[in-house]
Structure formats: structure tokens, C-alpha cells
Amino acid sequence: GQILQHFVPPAKEFVKQYKKYFKTAQECCLLFIIYTVFCKTFLQGMEAGVGQIFLMIALQFFMLCVVMVLAWTCLRVLFRNEPKLQAMGLFGCTHKTVAMGVPLINAIYESNPMVGLYTLPLLIWHPMQLVVGSFVAPYVAAYVQRREEEISSTLQEEKSEDGTTSGPDETTMQDEMEQGVVEDKTYSS
């Protein structure tokens, strides 16, 4: 696919044109892989009980929260004045993909009868990310907006203290006059 993308321009255009259908086909293939893995697991029997599965869900929720707090703390230290990077990093650091994980687990443990049980944590982690992310997203968005306003006001204060720039209207007017956009409208009587 990568080679075709660079050396065969019609292939790239074809994929762009039918991108929606390729995405649907990809999702159907993933769904089919997950379905067959679970069918195989339940056909051969499963050694985990309902209590163990709920314990795993609780532990995964705890781990996701810990990882998100750790990521947020590190990102706030590393990217102090870049709130958009902090927000992106929060979700990027903690998200795992089912599309890569399930086929990989299935390939590694193909002959193991417990392969469905091995994929279960990933299949629980993914929707949990979506739920927790949906809950956290409005707060992160508000933080980003507030922090960007703080940063821009701090920068404006520093510039006004230094006296390096004039007001925005005067600067804009000077720029426009230099470019010939604004005519000199002084009239003599």
C-alpha cells in the first residue's frame, strides 16, 4: 500500500475516492475477527468466571485512570505552555487500538484455546477509553481554552511592559498603509 501510494498516483486517487468503503470494509473485517475469536473461545469453554471478569474490568478502570493522571502530570510539566499538546498527549498516551491488538493477539496465540480470553482485556479497554474520554473531554477542552487565554494575555502583558509594539489598531493601520491598502484621507480646507 505504501509503495502504491508513492509510485502509482491512480491508486492513491482510487483510495481517496472510495475511502468510505475501505473504512467500512476494515471495520467489518475487524468485527469478523473478533467474532470468530470469541466463537472459538466459547465453543471450547472458558475457565474465567463472571466475578473474575468484573474484577478485570475494575482493575482496568483503575489502571486507565492512573495512566491518564500520570500522562497528564508529565505532559503539563513537559509542555507547560502548549495546552493543545497536553490534551492530545493525554488521549494519545492512553489509547490502544483494537484494530492492531486483536489480530496481533490472534496471530501470537492462534492455537491456544484461551485466545478469546486473552483478547478480552483489550476489548474492554477500548470502550472504557471511549467512555472515560467522553467524560473527560469537556473538562480538557475548557482547560485548553482557559490556558490559551492565560498564555496570550501573559504574552500581551510582557509585550506592553517591554514597549516593543504599539497597539493592534495602530500596527494594523501602519501595515495596511505600507501595503497601499488604506489611502491617506486627510483633506485640506
N, C-alpha and C positions, 0 to 999 in steps of 0.2 A: 503494500500500500504506500509506503513512504517513497519507494523508488518510482512508482507510477505517478505519484503526486508531483515529483520534480521533473521527470523526463517525458511524461505523456500529458500535455495540457488538456486534451479532450476528456481524459479520465477524471481529472480534477473538476472540470465543468460538469461532468455527468454526476459526480458525487454531490456537488453543490445543488444541482437541480433536484435530485432525489434524496436529499439529506433526511427529510422527514420519514421516508420509507425505510432508510437504512437504520435510523434510530429505533423505529418500531420493530424491525426485524431483530436488532440487537437485544432489545428488551424481551422479545418473545423467546429467543434462544436462551437467555439467562433464566427466564421463568421455567423453561423446559428442563434445563439442567438442575435447577433447584427441586423441581417436582420429581424428577427421576431419582435424585439422591435420596429424598425423603421416602419415596415409594420403596426403594431398596432397603432403607433402614427399617421401616415399619413392617415390611414383609419378613425380614429376618429377625425381628424382635429388637427391643431396646432395653438396656439394663438400667436406665435412669428413671427415677420416679418423678412424680409431679412436684413433690417437695424439693427435690434436687434442682429441678428446672427453675422453680421460683427463687431458690437460693442463688442460682447462677444469674438470674435477672437482677436481683437486688445487688449482688456483687458488681455486676457490670455497670449498673447505675451509679454506684459509689465510685467505681474506677473512672467512669466518664466525667463525673463531677470533679474528682481530684485532678485529672489530667487537664480539664478545662481551666480550673483555678491556677494550676501550675503554669500552663501556657499563657494565660492572661497576665500573670505576675511577671513572667520572664519577658513577654512582649512589651509590657509597659516600661520595663527597665531598659530593654534594648532599643526600642523605638519610641522614645519619650515624646517627641514632637510630631509623630506620624500616626494619628488615631485610626486612619483608614487601614494602614498596615497592621495595626494591633487587632482590629476587627477581623480582617481577612485571615490573619495568623491564628486567631482563636478558633475559627471554624476549620481552617486548613490543617492545623496540628492534630485535631481530634477526630477528623473524619476518615473513615476507612470505607473502601468501596466493595460492594458485594460482587460487582462485575468482575473484579480481579480475584477476590478472595475465594469465592465458591469454586470456580474452575481450577484454581491452584490447589485447594484442599482436595478436590475430587481427583486431580491428577496424582497427587502425592499418596493419598490413601485409597486408591481405586479398588484394591482387592479387600480392603478392610470392611467388615460388615458394619462397623460403627461410624462410617463416613458421614452419615446424616447427623449423628450426634456431634461430630467434630465441626460441622458447619453451623450448628445451632447458635453458638455464641455470636458468630458474625451476623447471622440473620436476625438476631435480637439487637445487636449493637447498632445496626444500620437504622432501623425505625426509631430506636431510642435517641440516636443523634438528631433525627428529624424533629422529634417531639421536644427534646431539650433545646435544640437550636431555635425552634419556633417560639418557645417560651422566652429565651434569652435575647433574641434578635431585636425586639423593640427597645430594650434597655441599652443594648450595644449601640444601636442607631442613635439614640438620644445622647449617649456618651460621646460618640463621634462628632455629632453636631455641636454639642456644648464645648468640647475640647478644641474643635477647629475655630470656633468663635473666640475662645480664650487666647489661642495662639495668634490669630490675626489681630486681635486688639492689643496684645502684648507687642507684636511687631510694629503696629502703628504708633504705640506709645514710645517705643525705642527710637523710631524714626523721627518723631516730633521732638523728642528730647535732644537728639543729635542735631536737629535742624538741617538735615540733609535734603529734605524735599519740601516743596511748597504744597499747598492744599490740592486736593484732587481736581477741583474745578479749574484752578489756575494752570496746573500742569496739563490738563486735557486741552485747554484753550491754546496754550503755547504750542503743543504738539500739532493741533489742527491748523494753526496759523502757519507753522513751518511747512506743513504739507500742502498749503494752499486751499484747505477746505473752508476756512472761515475768512470772509473778506473783512477788511478794516472798514467799519461803518461809522467813522467819525465824520460829522458834517460841519462845514463852516458856515456861519451865518452872515 
